[in-house]
Amino acid sequence: MAKKTAPAQIQPSSFDFLNKLKKNNNRDWFNEHKAVFQQEQQEVEVFAESLLHELSAHDLIETPSGKKSLYRIYRDTRFSHDKTPYKAHWSGSFKRATKSRRGGYYFHIEPGNSFVAGGFWGPTPADLKLIRDDIAFDAKPLRKIINSKAFITTFESLKGEQLKTTPKGFEADHEAIDLLRYKQFLLIRSFSDKEVLSDSFLKEVNGTFQKMRPFFDYMSEVLSSDPNGE
């Protein structure tokens, strides 16, 4: 089977495969179409490799290759009510290198639900305390970032799960209580199917990752300092 062109571009055939997989999410169908899966996955690997190349031009990345960035399509169904064996999307992530660079980059390609994201999905209790203590001391640096025109245009707002009550150790009337309630700190940008399949998608994803840097730089400074800010 001939290899498709436009190696750094997501192809319509990728969406076609995912749509069919969603309708036929069983092992028999998957095994019958495994050759198609392998070809489409190779195309996504090429896209991820190109994205890693672009990303590495403005950040230091630990993930060694585009292929290594991809998550397996096989679902872990042991503790899930959904027992379908396969994911109906492509996804992957890139880890920033060294302990002083915090945060990570994620991409998710799925018909009708494609997005890229970054940030802190599950901060440890120690990290969450450092973040909240810094916000409580002075929320202005974080507000400046998330209220900037570039941030709002790209991500709309800071996303993530929040407490419905006041976090322990803080007053309910604290001026930064809206930020202190966050348990996750996520930056998310959605893409339409048309945008994903366009030849500018790689550039748009890389540019979106680049716009996460002010937030990452702020968080990295907070999380690599001791409680005295040193």
N, CA and C of each residue as an Amber inpcrd file, in Angstrom:
protein
   690
   0.8500000  -1.1930000   0.0000000   0.0000000   0.0000000   0.0000000
   0.8870000   1.2450000   0.0000000   0.6120000   2.1710000  -0.8950000
   1.4540000   3.3530000  -1.0230000   1.3270000   4.2590000   0.1900000
   2.4410000   4.8610000   0.5700000   2.4540000   5.7560000   1.7300000
   1.8780000   7.1030000   1.3270000   1.0680000   7.6710000   2.1660000
   0.4250000   8.9500000   1.8500000   1.4420000  10.0910000   1.9000000
   1.0980000  11.1960000   1.2410000   1.9610000  12.3640000   1.2390000
   1.6150000  13.2590000   2.4310000   2.1830000  14.4590000   2.4270000
   1.9670000  15.4170000   3.5180000   2.2600000  14.7790000   4.8760000
   3.5320000  14.3780000   5.1190000   3.8800000  13.5840000   6.2980000
   3.6100000  14.2510000   7.6320000   3.6160000  15.5830000   7.6820000
   3.4120000  16.2540000   8.9640000   1.9830000  16.7590000   9.1150000
   1.0900000  16.2090000   8.3330000  -0.3020000  16.6620000   8.3510000
  -1.2290000  15.5050000   8.6870000  -2.2090000  15.7580000   9.5490000
  -3.2130000  14.7480000   9.8610000  -4.1090000  14.5740000   8.6320000
  -4.2790000  13.3170000   8.2070000  -5.0150000  13.0230000   6.9830000
  -6.4800000  12.6540000   7.2630000  -7.3740000  12.9140000   6.3100000
  -8.7780000  12.5110000   6.4760000  -8.9340000  11.0190000   6.7610000
  -8.0440000  10.2010000   6.2120000  -8.1230000   8.7560000   6.4470000
  -7.9490000   8.4190000   7.9170000  -7.2360000   9.2720000   8.6480000
  -7.0670000   9.0490000  10.0880000  -8.4010000   9.1780000  10.8040000
  -9.1640000  10.2120000  10.4370000 -10.4970000  10.3910000  11.0170000
 -11.4340000   9.2690000  10.5660000 -11.2980000   8.8580000   9.3040000
 -12.1390000   7.7700000   8.8090000 -11.9300000   6.5070000   9.6420000
 -10.6730000   6.2000000   9.9240000 -10.3820000   5.0070000  10.7170000
 -10.9580000   5.1260000  12.1230000 -10.7720000   6.2830000  12.7510000
 -11.2700000   6.4710000  14.1190000 -12.7900000   6.3910000  14.1730000
 -13.4560000   6.9420000  13.1700000 -14.9210000   6.8680000  13.1340000
 -15.4040000   5.4240000  13.0030000 -14.7330000   4.6640000  12.1590000
 -15.0950000   3.2620000  11.9860000 -14.7960000   2.4530000  13.2450000
 -13.6770000   2.7670000  13.8890000 -13.3190000   2.0760000  15.1240000
 -14.3520000   2.3460000  16.2190000 -14.8200000   3.5820000  16.2800000
 -15.8190000   3.9350000  17.2930000 -17.1020000   3.1240000  17.0990000
 -17.4620000   2.8550000  15.8470000 -18.6740000   2.0930000  15.5520000
 -18.4580000   0.5830000  15.6770000 -17.2100000   0.1600000  15.6180000
 -16.8910000  -1.2750000  15.6380000 -15.8030000  -1.5580000  16.6730000
 -16.0570000  -1.0900000  17.8900000 -15.0190000  -1.1700000  18.9230000
 -15.0030000  -2.5650000  19.5610000 -14.4290000  -3.5120000  18.8000000
 -14.2900000  -4.8830000  19.2810000 -13.0380000  -5.4890000  18.6740000
 -12.5510000  -6.5320000  19.2860000 -11.2690000  -7.1180000  18.8860000
 -11.3100000  -7.7630000  17.5050000 -12.4100000  -8.3760000  17.1600000
 -12.4950000  -9.0220000  15.8440000 -12.3420000  -7.9990000  14.7270000
 -13.0950000  -6.8940000  14.8150000 -12.9970000  -5.8560000  13.7800000
 -11.6000000  -5.2540000  13.7570000 -11.0550000  -4.9670000  14.9250000
  -9.7320000  -4.3460000  14.9980000  -8.6660000  -5.2500000  14.3720000
  -8.7130000  -6.5270000  14.6910000  -7.7200000  -7.4540000  14.1360000
  -7.8350000  -7.5600000  12.6250000  -9.0510000  -7.4900000  12.0960000
  -9.2550000  -7.5340000  10.6530000  -8.7040000  -6.2850000   9.9600000
  -8.6530000  -5.1770000  10.7080000  -8.2050000  -3.9030000  10.1300000
  -6.8920000  -3.4240000  10.7500000  -6.1270000  -4.3540000  11.2690000
  -4.8950000  -3.9740000  11.9730000  -3.8690000  -3.3280000  11.0500000
  -3.8170000  -3.7610000   9.8110000  -2.8750000  -3.1660000   8.8620000
  -3.2010000  -1.6910000   8.6220000  -4.4980000  -1.3810000   8.5500000
  -4.9130000   0.0160000   8.3850000  -4.5400000   0.8110000   9.6320000
  -4.8100000   0.2370000  10.7980000  -4.4310000   0.8920000  12.0520000
  -2.9450000   1.2130000  12.0790000  -2.1210000   0.2440000  11.7060000
  -0.6660000   0.4370000  11.7570000  -0.2230000   1.5380000  10.8080000
  -0.8250000   1.6080000   9.6390000  -0.4750000   2.6640000   8.6930000
  -0.8800000   4.0310000   9.2250000  -2.0890000   4.1260000   9.7550000
  -2.5520000   5.4070000  10.2860000  -1.7280000   5.8260000  11.4990000
  -1.3640000   4.8670000  12.3190000  -0.5420000   5.1940000  13.4840000
   0.8320000   5.7010000  13.0600000   1.3890000   5.1370000  12.0120000
   2.6720000   5.6140000  11.5000000   2.5760000   7.0630000  11.0490000
   1.4500000   7.4180000  10.4400000   1.2610000   8.7950000  10.0050000
   1.1990000   9.7460000  11.2040000   0.5370000   9.3130000  12.2550000
   0.4590000  10.1350000  13.4630000   1.8270000  10.2360000  14.1210000
   2.6050000   9.1700000  14.0730000   3.9700000   9.2010000  14.6070000
   4.8120000  10.2450000  13.8790000   4.6460000  10.3250000  12.5590000
   5.3770000  11.3210000  11.7700000   4.9500000  12.7280000  12.1760000
   3.6490000  12.9080000  12.3550000   3.1560000  14.2140000  12.8190000
   3.7560000  14.5510000  14.1820000   3.7430000  13.5760000  15.1110000
   4.2720000  13.8040000  16.4600000   5.7640000  14.1030000  16.4180000
   6.4880000  13.4530000  15.5200000   7.9300000  13.7040000  15.3870000
   8.1730000  15.1270000  14.8880000   7.3790000  15.5540000  13.9290000
   7.4940000  16.9240000  13.4270000   7.1390000  17.9330000  14.5120000
   6.1290000  17.6120000  15.3090000   5.7360000  18.4960000  16.4030000
   6.8390000  18.5810000  17.4460000   7.4610000  17.4520000  17.7580000
   8.5740000  17.4520000  18.7090000   9.7230000  18.3180000  18.1990000
  10.0030000  18.2410000  16.9050000  11.0620000  19.0630000  16.3010000
  10.7530000  20.5460000  16.4710000   9.5120000  20.9340000  16.1980000
   9.1150000  22.3340000  16.3440000   9.1490000  22.7680000  17.8070000
   8.6590000  21.9290000  18.6790000   8.6030000  22.2360000  20.1050000
   9.9940000  22.3940000  20.6950000  10.9230000  21.5600000  20.2330000
  12.2920000  21.5880000  20.7600000  13.0460000  22.8530000  20.3760000
  12.5080000  23.5950000  19.4170000  13.1500000  24.8440000  19.0130000
  12.9550000  25.9430000  20.0480000  11.9500000  25.7950000  20.9460000
  11.7010000  26.8320000  21.9390000  11.5430000  26.2910000  23.3580000
  11.7500000  24.9820000  23.5520000  11.7180000  24.4150000  24.8940000
  12.5940000  23.1740000  24.9310000  13.0560000  22.8110000  26.1170000
  13.8950000  21.6310000  26.2840000  12.9900000  20.4600000  26.6620000
  12.9520000  19.4410000  25.8030000  12.0100000  18.3370000  25.9520000
  12.7490000  17.0390000  26.2590000  12.2390000  16.3160000  27.2420000
  12.8410000  15.0390000  27.6390000  12.3740000  13.8850000  26.7560000
  11.1370000  13.9240000  26.2860000  10.5880000  12.8620000  25.4420000
  11.4980000  12.6680000  24.2270000  12.0210000  11.4460000  23.9970000
  13.0640000  11.2510000  22.9810000  12.5830000  11.2510000  21.5340000
  11.3140000  10.9670000  21.2790000  10.8470000  10.8780000  19.8960000
   9.3390000  11.0610000  19.8290000   8.8470000  11.3530000  18.6210000
   7.4080000  11.4470000  18.4300000   6.7220000  10.1310000  18.7310000
   7.3420000   9.0430000  18.3200000   6.7750000   7.7210000  18.5730000
   6.6180000   7.4630000  20.0610000   7.6200000   7.8530000  20.8410000
   7.5740000   7.6500000  22.2890000   6.5520000   8.5490000  22.9670000
   6.1330000   9.5940000  22.2810000   5.1540000  10.5120000  22.8860000
   3.7400000   9.9350000  22.8480000   3.4900000   9.0050000  21.9360000
   2.1260000   8.5210000  21.7150000   1.6800000   7.5430000  22.7870000
   0.4120000   7.6660000  23.1670000  -0.1970000   6.7030000  24.0800000
  -0.7440000   5.5200000  23.2840000  -0.7680000   4.3650000  23.9150000
  -1.3090000   3.1700000  23.2810000  -2.8030000   3.3280000  23.0080000
  -3.2530000   2.7190000  21.9410000  -4.6790000   2.7930000  21.5900000
  -5.4980000   1.8060000  22.4110000  -4.8110000   0.8840000  23.0650000
  -5.5050000  -0.1270000  23.8640000  -5.9210000   0.4560000  25.2130000
  -7.1670000   0.3150000  25.5700000  -7.6860000   0.8560000  26.8180000
  -7.4620000  -0.1200000  27.9710000  -7.2350000   0.4220000  29.1510000
  -7.1880000  -0.3750000  30.3700000  -8.6100000  -0.4210000  30.9240000
  -9.2490000  -1.5450000  30.7730000 -10.6650000  -1.6610000  31.1490000
 -10.8790000  -2.2670000  32.5320000  -9.8010000  -2.5320000  33.2550000
  -9.9250000  -3.2470000  34.5360000 -10.8020000  -2.5200000  35.5350000
 -10.6940000  -1.2130000  35.6060000 -11.4380000  -0.4550000  36.6150000
 -12.4150000   0.5260000  35.9760000 -12.8280000   0.2480000  34.7560000
 -13.7030000   1.1580000  34.0220000 -15.0400000   0.4970000  33.7310000
 -16.1150000   1.3080000  33.7930000 -17.4350000   0.8100000  33.4160000
 -17.5100000   0.6040000  31.9070000 -16.7090000   1.3900000  31.1630000
 -16.6500000   1.2620000  29.7040000 -15.6800000   0.1340000  29.3590000
 -16.1890000  -0.9560000  28.8410000 -15.3530000  -2.1220000  28.5630000
 -14.9140000  -2.2110000  27.0960000 -15.1580000  -1.1530000  26.3050000
 -14.6560000  -1.1840000  24.9290000 -13.1290000  -1.2460000  24.9670000
 -12.5320000  -2.0860000  24.1220000 -11.0880000  -2.3440000  24.2480000
 -10.1600000  -1.2890000  23.6590000 -10.6960000  -0.3720000  22.8460000
  -9.8160000   0.5730000  22.1550000 -10.2740000   2.0280000  22.3290000
  -9.3090000   2.9200000  22.3330000  -9.5990000   4.3470000  22.3370000
  -9.9420000   4.7640000  20.9110000 -10.8890000   5.6440000  20.7650000
 -11.2710000   6.1370000  19.4380000 -10.6160000   7.4830000  19.1770000
  -9.3730000   7.6330000  19.6000000  -8.6250000   8.8680000  19.3620000
  -7.1290000   8.5730000  19.3760000  -6.3750000   9.5040000  18.8440000
  -4.9170000   9.4780000  18.9670000  -4.5390000  10.4960000  20.0300000
  -3.5440000  10.1980000  20.8290000  -3.1140000  11.1700000  21.8300000
  -1.6620000  10.9350000  22.1940000  -1.0470000  11.9620000  22.7330000
   0.3460000  11.8630000  23.1350000   0.7430000  13.0470000  23.9920000
   1.9020000  12.9430000  24.6150000   2.3650000  14.0280000  25.4770000
   3.8820000  14.1470000  25.4100000   4.3570000  15.3450000  25.7290000
   5.7800000  15.6380000  25.7570000   6.1520000  16.1590000  27.1470000
   7.1900000  15.5780000  27.7200000   7.6420000  15.9780000  29.0440000
   8.7780000  16.9710000  28.9290000   8.7000000  18.0410000  29.6860000
   9.7720000  19.0330000  29.7020000  10.9650000  18.4760000  30.4850000
  12.1600000  18.8280000  30.0550000  13.3750000  18.2690000  30.6470000
  13.8330000  19.0660000  31.8640000  14.4590000  18.3940000  32.7800000
  15.0460000  18.8790000  34.0400000  13.9700000  19.2130000  35.0630000
  14.3430000  19.1320000  36.3280000  13.3970000  19.3680000  37.4150000
  12.9530000  20.8210000  37.5060000  13.7170000  21.7200000  36.9090000
  13.3670000  23.1420000  36.9980000  12.3220000  23.5560000  35.9810000
  12.0210000  22.6860000  35.0080000  10.9940000  22.9870000  34.0130000
   9.7660000  22.1410000  34.3130000   8.7410000  22.7630000  34.8350000
   7.5370000  22.0390000  35.2280000   6.4260000  22.2260000  34.1990000
   5.4870000  21.2870000  34.1990000   4.4040000  21.3220000  33.2310000
   4.6630000  20.3460000  32.1020000   3.6420000  20.0820000  31.3080000
   3.7850000  19.1610000  30.1940000   2.8030000  19.5010000  29.0930000
   3.0760000  18.9800000  27.8900000   2.2690000  19.2640000  26.7090000
   1.5030000  18.0030000  26.2850000   0.2480000  18.1610000  25.8950000
  -0.5950000  17.0290000  25.5180000  -1.3720000  17.3760000  24.2570000
  -1.5290000  16.3850000  23.3600000  -2.3930000  16.5830000  22.1890000
  -3.3530000  15.4060000  22.0660000  -4.5560000  15.7050000  21.5890000
  -5.6470000  14.7380000  21.5150000  -6.3640000  14.9500000  20.1880000
  -6.3570000  13.9260000  19.3280000  -6.9390000  14.0310000  17.9980000
  -8.1010000  13.0540000  17.8930000  -9.3000000  13.6020000  17.7610000
 -10.5150000  12.7930000  17.7400000 -11.5870000  13.5420000  16.9540000
 -12.2660000  12.9010000  16.0400000 -13.3250000  13.5920000  15.2940000
 -14.3310000  14.2560000  16.2320000 -14.4870000  15.5550000  16.0840000
 -15.4350000  16.2990000  16.9020000 -14.9510000  16.6390000  18.2990000
 -13.7470000  16.2300000  18.6560000 -13.2630000  16.4770000  20.0250000
 -11.7370000  16.5370000  20.0680000 -11.1540000  17.3380000  19.2030000
  -9.6980000  17.4800000  19.1830000  -9.2790000  18.7000000  19.9970000
  -8.1960000  18.5500000  20.7350000  -7.7040000  19.6690000  21.5410000
  -6.2430000  19.4360000  21.9170000  -5.5970000  20.5070000  22.3320000
  -4.2760000  20.3990000  22.9430000  -4.3780000  21.0010000  24.3360000
  -3.5350000  20.5200000  25.2100000  -3.6140000  20.9590000  26.6010000
  -2.2300000  20.9580000  27.2230000  -2.1380000  21.6360000  28.3380000
  -0.8930000  21.6520000  29.0950000  -1.1780000  22.0800000  30.5130000
  -0.2260000  21.8330000  31.3900000  -0.3900000  22.2710000  32.7630000
  -0.1710000  21.1780000  33.7720000  -1.0440000  21.1630000  34.7830000
  -0.8440000  20.2990000  35.9470000  -2.1460000  19.5670000  36.2430000
  -2.2110000  18.2990000  35.8110000  -3.4300000  17.5060000  35.9290000
  -3.6450000  17.0220000  37.3490000  -2.5740000  16.5790000  37.9940000
  -2.6940000  16.0410000  39.3490000  -1.5340000  16.4750000  40.2320000
  -1.5010000  17.7440000  40.6400000  -0.4040000  18.2020000  41.5010000
  -0.3440000  17.3960000  42.8010000   0.8540000  17.1010000  43.2540000
   1.0020000  16.4400000  44.5430000   0.5380000  17.3940000  45.6390000
   0.1850000  16.8830000  46.8120000  -0.2030000  17.7800000  47.9050000
   0.8530000  18.8410000  48.2030000   2.1300000  18.4430000  48.1330000
   3.2070000  19.4030000  48.4020000   3.2420000  20.5010000  47.3420000
   3.0950000  20.1140000  46.0640000   3.0890000  21.1060000  44.9910000
   1.8700000  22.0100000  45.0830000   0.7210000  21.4310000  45.3920000
  -0.5040000  22.2190000  45.4920000  -0.3920000  23.2490000  46.6130000
   0.2590000  22.8590000  47.7020000   0.4590000  23.8040000  48.8180000
   1.3750000  24.9510000  48.4060000   2.4480000  24.6390000  47.6780000
   3.3510000  25.6870000  47.2070000   2.6120000  26.6690000  46.2960000
   1.7960000  26.1280000  45.4060000   1.0560000  26.9800000  44.4700000
   0.0710000  27.8730000  45.2220000  -0.6850000  27.2690000  46.1240000
  -1.6810000  28.0560000  46.8630000  -1.0270000  29.0860000  47.7670000
   0.0710000  28.7220000  48.3930000   0.7620000  29.6780000  49.2610000
   1.2530000  30.8780000  48.4540000   1.7450000  30.6180000  47.2470000
   2.2360000  31.7130000  46.4120000   1.0840000  32.5930000  45.9530000
  -0.0240000  31.9770000  45.5560000  -1.2040000  32.7440000  45.1450000
  -1.7250000  33.5860000  46.3000000  -1.7650000  32.9880000  47.4940000
  -2.2710000  33.7170000  48.6580000  -1.3770000  34.8990000  49.0080000
  -0.0810000  34.7220000  48.8100000   0.8700000  35.8040000  49.1120000
   0.7360000  36.9470000  48.1200000   0.6440000  36.6080000  46.8280000
   0.5200000  37.6390000  45.7920000  -0.0330000  36.9880000  44.5190000
  -1.2970000  37.2070000  44.2520000  -1.9460000  36.5930000  43.0840000
  -1.7310000  37.3930000  41.8030000  -1.1290000  38.5680000  41.9190000
  -1.0090000  39.4400000  40.7470000  -0.2110000  38.8170000  39.5970000
   0.9230000  38.1440000  39.8540000   1.6600000  37.5530000  38.7220000
   0.8360000  36.5480000  37.9290000   0.0890000  35.6870000  38.6150000
  -0.7430000  34.7080000  37.9160000  -1.9030000  35.3930000  37.2050000
  -2.5320000  36.3540000  37.8590000  -3.6500000  37.0620000  37.2170000
  -3.1800000  37.7940000  35.9560000  -1.9950000  38.3510000  35.9950000
  -1.4740000  39.0600000  34.8260000  -1.3620000  38.1210000  33.6380000
  -0.9350000  36.8790000  33.8980000  -0.7840000  35.8940000  32.8250000
  -2.1350000  35.4710000  32.2790000  -3.0530000  35.0710000  33.1590000
  -4.3290000  34.5040000  32.6940000  -5.3180000  35.5720000  32.2210000
  -5.0290000  36.8330000  32.5260000  -5.8810000  37.9270000  32.0470000
  -5.3090000  38.6180000  30.8160000  -4.1520000  38.1290000  30.3300000
  -3.5350000  38.7510000  29.1590000  -4.3590000  38.4480000  27.9080000
  -4.2820000  39.3130000  26.9270000  -5.0350000  39.1400000  25.6880000
  -4.6390000  37.8490000  24.9900000  -3.3320000  37.5430000  24.9570000
  -2.8490000  36.3280000  24.2830000  -3.4010000  35.0790000  24.9480000
  -3.4690000  35.0850000  26.2830000  -3.9700000  33.9220000  27.0160000
  -5.4640000  33.7340000  26.7520000  -6.2230000  34.8030000  26.8790000
  -7.6740000  34.7050000  26.7160000  -8.0390000  34.3130000  25.2860000
  -7.3370000  34.8830000  24.3090000  -7.6050000  34.5640000  22.9040000
  -7.3400000  33.0960000  22.6130000  -6.2980000  32.5410000  23.2240000
  -5.9010000  31.1610000  22.9380000  -6.6320000  30.1450000  23.7990000
  -6.7160000  30.4070000  25.1100000  -7.2250000  29.4050000  26.0550000
  -8.5540000  29.7920000  26.7250000  -9.0020000  31.0120000  26.4990000
 -10.2270000  31.5610000  27.0960000 -10.0680000  31.8070000  28.5990000
  -9.7530000  30.7430000  29.3420000  -9.6040000  30.8930000  30.7900000
  -8.8080000  29.7250000  31.3380000  -8.3750000  29.8490000  32.5750000
  -7.7240000  28.7420000  33.2680000  -8.7710000  27.6620000  33.5260000
  -8.4390000  26.4220000  33.2170000  -9.3690000  25.3110000  33.3830000
  -8.8720000  24.3720000  34.4960000  -9.7490000  23.4680000  34.9050000
  -9.3580000  22.4670000  35.8840000 -10.3770000  22.3190000  36.9960000
 -10.3480000  21.1800000  37.6540000 -11.2710000  20.9070000  38.7490000
 -11.0270000  21.8690000  39.9120000 -12.1200000  22.2880000  40.5430000
 -12.0280000  23.2270000  41.6640000 -12.8020000  22.7030000  42.8720000
 -12.3620000  23.1100000  44.0390000 -13.1050000  22.8170000  45.2600000
 -14.3860000  23.6390000  45.2820000 -15.4450000  23.0800000  45.8240000
 -16.6760000  23.8380000  46.0090000 -16.6510000  24.6060000  47.3250000
 -15.7510000  24.1640000  48.2080000 -15.5990000  24.8210000  49.5020000
 -14.2580000  25.5370000  49.5540000 -13.9260000  26.0790000  50.7010000
 -12.6680000  26.7970000  50.8830000 -11.5510000  25.8200000  51.2060000
 -10.3930000  25.9230000  50.5280000  -9.2940000  25.0130000  50.8510000
  -8.8130000  25.2180000  52.2870000  -8.4100000  24.1320000  52.9020000
  -7.9730000  24.1660000  54.2880000  -6.8020000  25.1350000  54.4670000
  -6.9160000  25.9620000  55.4880000  -5.8420000  26.9020000  55.7900000
  -6.0350000  28.2850000  55.2020000  -7.1330000  28.4880000  54.4790000
  -7.3830000  29.7850000  53.8450000  -8.7750000  30.2850000  54.2260000
  -8.9510000  31.6050000  54.2090000 -10.2150000  32.2180000  54.5540000
 -11.1390000  32.2700000  53.3400000 -12.4290000  32.0970000  53.5770000
 -13.4090000  32.0980000  52.4920000 -13.4920000  33.4460000  51.7860000
 -13.1280000  34.5120000  52.5010000 -13.2180000  35.8400000  51.8980000
 -11.8670000  36.3280000  51.3690000 -10.8950000  35.4090000  51.2200000
  -9.5920000  35.7980000  50.6680000  -9.7990000  36.3830000  49.2700000
  -9.0810000  37.4440000  48.9440000  -9.2720000  38.1220000  47.6560000
  -8.9250000  37.2430000  46.4590000  -8.1660000  36.1830000  46.6880000
  -7.7990000  35.2740000  45.5980000  -8.4590000  33.9060000  45.7500000
  -9.5930000  33.8520000  46.4460000 -10.2400000  32.5630000  46.7110000
 -10.6350000  31.8590000  45.4130000 -10.9360000  32.6330000  44.3660000
 -11.2970000  32.0210000  43.0820000 -10.1560000  31.1990000  42.5030000
  -8.9160000  31.6280000  42.7380000  -7.7450000  30.8920000  42.2690000
  -7.3200000  29.8150000  43.2590000  -7.5150000  30.0710000  44.5370000
  -7.1060000  29.1180000  45.5630000  -7.9340000  27.8370000  45.5270000
  -9.1180000  27.9030000  44.9550000  -9.9810000  26.7180000  44.9040000
  -9.5360000  25.6950000  43.8440000  -8.6610000  26.0990000  42.9430000
  -8.2440000  25.1690000  41.8870000  -7.4680000  23.9850000  42.4650000
  -7.8250000  22.7860000  41.9770000  -7.0840000  21.5580000  42.3020000
  -6.2460000  21.1070000  41.1060000  -6.6320000  21.5650000  39.9330000
  -5.8920000  21.3360000  38.7010000  -5.6790000  22.6850000  38.0220000
  -4.6110000  22.7720000  37.2360000  -4.3140000  24.0270000  36.5530000
  -4.0280000  23.6810000  35.0920000  -5.0530000  23.8380000  34.2380000
  -4.9710000  23.3520000  32.8670000  -5.2170000  24.4590000  31.8510000
  -4.4620000  24.3930000  30.7730000  -4.6500000  25.2780000  29.6280000
  -5.1070000  24.3980000  28.4770000  -6.2560000  24.7050000  27.8920000
  -6.8460000  23.8480000  26.8600000  -7.3000000  24.7010000  25.6770000
  -6.9840000  24.2350000  24.4810000  -7.4780000  24.8780000  23.2630000
  -8.0810000  23.8000000  22.3640000  -9.3250000  23.9790000  21.9790000
 -10.0080000  23.0270000  21.1060000  -9.7920000  23.3980000  19.6360000
  -9.8710000  22.3730000  18.7800000  -9.7370000  22.5650000  17.3360000
 -10.8890000  21.8590000  16.6230000 -11.4110000  22.4820000  15.5890000
 -12.4400000  21.8510000  14.7690000 -11.7930000  20.7810000  13.8910000
 -12.6140000  19.9000000  13.3410000 -12.0860000  18.8820000  12.4320000
 -11.4000000  19.5330000  11.2380000 -11.9760000  20.5920000  10.7300000
 -11.3900000  21.2910000   9.5850000 -10.0050000  21.8270000   9.9370000
  -9.8620000  22.3720000  11.1240000  -8.5620000  22.8930000  11.5500000
  -7.5410000  21.7700000  11.7050000  -7.9590000  20.6350000  12.2580000
  -7.0450000  19.5120000  12.4490000  -6.5220000  18.9920000  11.1140000
  -7.3820000  18.9600000  10.1080000  -7.0110000  18.4080000   8.8020000
  -6.3300000  19.4350000   7.8950000  -6.1910000  20.6620000   8.3480000
  -5.5560000  21.6880000   7.5220000  -4.0370000  21.5440000   7.5730000
  -3.3650000  22.1270000   6.5700000  -1.9040000  22.0280000   6.5300000
  -1.2370000  22.9700000   7.5290000  -2.0330000  23.7880000   8.2320000
  -1.4670000  24.7010000   9.2270000  -1.6140000  24.1680000  10.6570000
  -2.1640000  22.9540000  10.8130000  -2.4350000  22.4260000  12.1530000
  -1.1530000  22.2690000  12.9720000  -0.1150000  21.7400000  12.3650000
   1.1560000  21.5730000  13.0770000   1.6540000  22.9120000  13.6220000
   1.6100000  23.9400000  12.7880000   2.0550000  25.2710000  13.1960000
   1.1750000  25.8080000  14.3210000  -0.1390000  25.5920000  14.2330000
  -1.0620000  26.0950000  15.2490000  -0.8500000  25.3920000  16.5900000
  -0.6180000  24.0820000  16.5620000  -0.3760000  23.3490000  17.8030000
   0.9210000  23.8110000  18.4430000   1.9730000  23.9360000  17.6460000
   3.2410000  24.3960000  18.1940000   3.1080000  25.7970000  18.7610000
   2.4040000  26.6670000  18.0530000   2.2050000  28.0250000  18.5450000
   1.4040000  28.0580000  19.8300000   0.4380000  27.1550000  19.9440000
  -0.3560000  27.0590000  21.1700000   0.5130000  26.6100000  22.3350000
   1.3600000  25.6190000  22.1040000   2.2900000  25.1760000  23.1460000
   3.2120000  26.3180000  23.5640000   3.6660000  27.0890000  22.5940000
   4.5720000  28.1970000  22.8960000   3.8940000  29.2460000  23.7800000
   2.5840000  29.4450000  23.5860000   1.8580000  30.4330000  24.3760000
   1.5980000  29.9610000  25.8110000   1.9000000  28.6950000  26.0940000
   1.7860000  28.1980000  27.4630000   2.9850000  28.5950000  28.3170000
   4.0490000  29.0480000  27.6810000   5.3040000  29.2610000  28.3960000
   5.2290000  30.2660000  29.5420000   4.5660000  31.4210000  29.4080000
   4.5080000  32.3260000  30.5620000   3.9110000  31.6470000  31.7930000
   2.8700000  30.8460000  31.5890000   2.2510000  30.1120000  32.6950000
   3.2050000  29.0640000  33.2490000   3.8600000  28.3280000  32.3590000
   4.8220000  27.3110000  32.7930000   6.0040000  27.9410000  33.5340000
   6.4890000  29.0780000  33.0350000   7.6250000  29.7390000  33.6880000
   7.2490000  30.1920000  35.0940000   6.0380000  30.7100000  35.2320000
   5.5580000  31.1220000  36.5570000   5.4910000  29.9100000  37.4830000
   4.8390000  28.8390000  37.0400000   4.6850000  27.6440000  37.8650000
   6.0360000  27.0070000  38.1860000   6.9400000  27.0040000  37.2310000
   8.2580000  26.4120000  37.4580000   9.0070000  27.1560000  38.5520000
   8.8900000  28.4780000  38.5380000   9.5480000  29.2700000  39.5770000
   8.9330000  28.9880000  40.9410000   7.6080000  28.8940000  40.9960000
   6.9210000  28.6130000  42.2590000   7.3040000  27.2390000  42.7910000
   7.3420000  26.2490000  41.9100000   7.5400000  24.8600000  42.3480000
   8.9950000  24.4680000  42.5020000   9.9100000  25.3110000  42.0510000
  11.3300000  24.9970000  42.2390000  11.9470000  25.8490000  43.3320000
  11.1120000  26.6460000  44.0220000  11.5850000  27.4600000  45.1320000
  11.1320000  26.8440000  46.4530000  11.8580000  27.1250000  47.5160000
  11.4160000  26.6620000  48.8240000  10.3690000  27.6340000  49.3670000
   9.7490000  27.3340000  50.4960000   8.6820000  28.2160000  51.0230000
   9.1280000  29.6630000  51.2430000  10.4520000  29.8910000  51.3150000
  10.9500000  31.2540000  51.5030000  11.2350000  31.9500000  50.1750000
  10.9220000  31.2260000  49.0590000  11.1180000  31.8240000  47.7610000
  12.5420000  31.7870000  47.2630000  13.3400000  30.8840000  47.8080000
  14.7640000  30.8080000  47.4220000  15.0370000  29.5700000  46.5730000
